[in-house]
Amino acid sequence: MPGGHAARVYLPTHEGHVAWVLRNEPRVLAIGAQSSLTGGATPFGEALLATERMDQILEVSGDRAVVQSGVALVTLQEAARQAGAFYPPAPTYAGAFVGGTVSTNAAGAATWRYGTTRQWVRALRVVIAGGWVLALRRGEVRASEAGTFAVELPSGEQRQVAVPTYVMPNVPKRSAGYHAEPGMDLVDLFVGAEGTLGVITEIEVGLLHPAPQVLACLVPLVSEAAGLALTTTLRDLSCRVGEGLAPPSEAGALPIRAIESMDARCLQLLREDRALGAVSLPASTGFALLIQVEVPPGLDAHAELERFSEGARDTSPVTRFLGVLHAAGVLDHAEGALPGDRARHEQLAAIREAVPVAVNHRIAAAKRLDPRIHKCAADMIVPFEGFADAMQAYRGASQLDWAIWGHISDGNVHPNAIPTSYADCEAAQRAILEFGREVARLGGCPLSEHGVGRNAIKQELLRELYGDSGIAQMRAVKAALDPQGVLAPGVLFSA
Ligand SMILES: Cc1cc2nc3c(=O)[nH]c(=O)nc-3n(C[C@H](O)[C@H](O)[C@H](O)COP(=O)(O)OP(=O)(O)OC[C@H]3O[C@@H](n4cnc5c(N)ncnc54)[C@H](O)[C@@H]3O)c2cc1C
């Protein structure tokens, strides 16, 4: 639980109570699981509206689920699993609440194939300042040709909201202020708004049904260049199919769900912390990928492995994927988890998850020597063609100690400094601003999936991305829906 201080704490179980809080409190911060990495879920004197008791799964059937906003993703995934379905756009932290993930337009490993949370949100119930409830279904309210929404309140009052005119970077993940595009859907204004425009109480999302099985492979490589080459090959062979994305062209494509990367420093941290468990990486390993491939329902992955070992080289996803690893000369040391082997899947996932834990431990240790030391983490995405240049910029910008991991299939990584002094933190903050400029130059977005929150550096990255005029347009959106500035003051931009 992060620090901060709240005027009061509310734990509503239903929307009526949320509306009451928004009618009666001058400043309100809604929170989910408080896993935000931006300070966005840390109160500074507001009334805290904790959604943890709004935890009802209202419906899971076929390819849809309807939940209250305080349902944890892990709970949604389990309900989906029991119904033979899967919710793809989940961040690495499975304890996050569905409301929190919608509010930050969270993404994660599977974004490469399935897009971000935005593409999976079909309908929302949102309580805006004043306690007005909006029931929004995708497709029902779109911005006019003049670029405005006429938002109808239950009182009959109409609020005019002008869609910002800035152009968002053309990358698959963005959690960088208010979504804006011509003719956009009103649902999309609230997805990624980080609780500044309303409190989300209920969400309908799409589910993938039937859920494909997954084969995972931890692949050690000699260098970052080798990792990048393998990722490029796998990306070129696969395709994206998520809800709301371009129509699928699956024929002949390899169903790669996700590719996660860990650089040499990450691997060193894992070794130091003995976090590799039973997995042993060759001494020559300088980079590693954790790759997930989908296996269509009904296809027996064990039998496919057998066929591969007997020489089969055909279009089956399993034999084809293994063939790619074999051709790259990395199959022998790959550590696999077959569909259904939950323990083995969890073991491989735990290795990847141990990386941020290792960094956080070192920061906590340094903080004991100087309490001003803090986490210095970036969340950058570039079009994949610019990924090698971006990595060079992350490494070359300063003499600091960086560990870099993330969702390489999207060109999205998290350079994290490991500071040993407060001067390191200051240098890292300056470096992150420089990364943001380089990423923008490469056509990317310096705020990819974690959002902006109350983090001063992220707010500056947002300002540099859209300029003062872009921030002014966001403020105008906020003023139209929340004229008294009740919700999440200081999140995205200063109050
Ligand atoms: C180990 C770790 C790994 C992570 N990996 C990823 C990742 O892979 N991808 C990714 O995208 N993120 C990741 N995150 C960040 C975080 O998990 C996500 O931002 C997540 O979406 C936050 O969900 P939450 O429920 O914890 O929301 P909180 O942290 O509680 O809130 C986040 C923001 O949403 C607002 N909010 C919360 N609930 C509501 C609501 N009902 N209505 C309106 N506003 C609301 C809050 O005011 C705040 O601004 C990671 C975090 C950790 C700690």
The ligand as a Gaussian input file, in Angstrom:
#p B3LYP/6-31G(d) Opt

LIG

0 1
 C        4.712000      -5.536000     -10.723000
 C        3.867000      -4.646000     -11.591000
 C        3.745000      -4.943000     -12.940000
 C        2.965000      -4.130000     -13.768000
 N        2.853000      -4.459000     -15.086000
 C        2.060000      -3.717000     -15.889000
 C        1.888000      -4.077000     -17.268000
 O        2.437000      -5.058000     -17.759000
 N        1.085000      -3.297000     -18.018000
 C        0.427000      -2.215000     -17.501000
 O       -0.325000      -1.568000     -18.229000
 N        0.589000      -1.853000     -16.207000
 C        1.366000      -2.566000     -15.391000
 N        1.521000      -2.207000     -14.075000
 C        0.857000      -0.993000     -13.567000
 C       -0.534000      -1.242000     -12.948000
 O       -0.699000      -2.587000     -12.560000
 C       -1.617000      -0.851000     -13.940000
 O       -1.552000       0.537000     -14.184000
 C       -3.046000      -1.202000     -13.496000
 O       -3.914000      -0.917000     -14.561000
 C       -3.533000      -0.436000     -12.273000
 O       -4.680000      -1.086000     -11.755000
 P       -5.124000      -0.862000     -10.235000
 O       -6.406000      -1.557000     -10.019000
 O       -4.038000      -1.201000      -9.323000
 O       -5.399000       0.719000     -10.251000
 P       -4.840000       1.811000      -9.238000
 O       -3.372000       1.733000      -9.183000
 O       -5.564000       1.720000      -7.954000
 O       -5.294000       3.136000     -10.002000
 C       -4.695000       3.495000     -11.210000
 C       -5.365000       4.791000     -11.730000
 O       -6.710000       4.516000     -12.110000
 C       -7.625000       5.298000     -11.342000
 N       -8.753000       4.410000     -11.006000
 C       -8.685000       3.206000     -10.382000
 N       -9.914000       2.655000     -10.331000
 C      -10.757000       3.543000     -10.916000
 C      -12.158000       3.544000     -11.174000
 N      -12.948000       2.537000     -10.811000
 N      -12.689000       4.609000     -11.816000
 C      -11.907000       5.650000     -12.205000
 N      -10.587000       5.697000     -11.977000
 C      -10.024000       4.657000     -11.342000
 C       -6.847000       5.789000     -10.140000
 O       -7.338000       7.033000      -9.688000
 C       -5.442000       5.899000     -10.689000
 O       -5.270000       7.123000     -11.359000
 C        2.286000      -2.996000     -13.220000
 C        2.405000      -2.718000     -11.853000
 C        3.182000      -3.524000     -11.048000
 C        3.260000      -3.195000      -9.589000

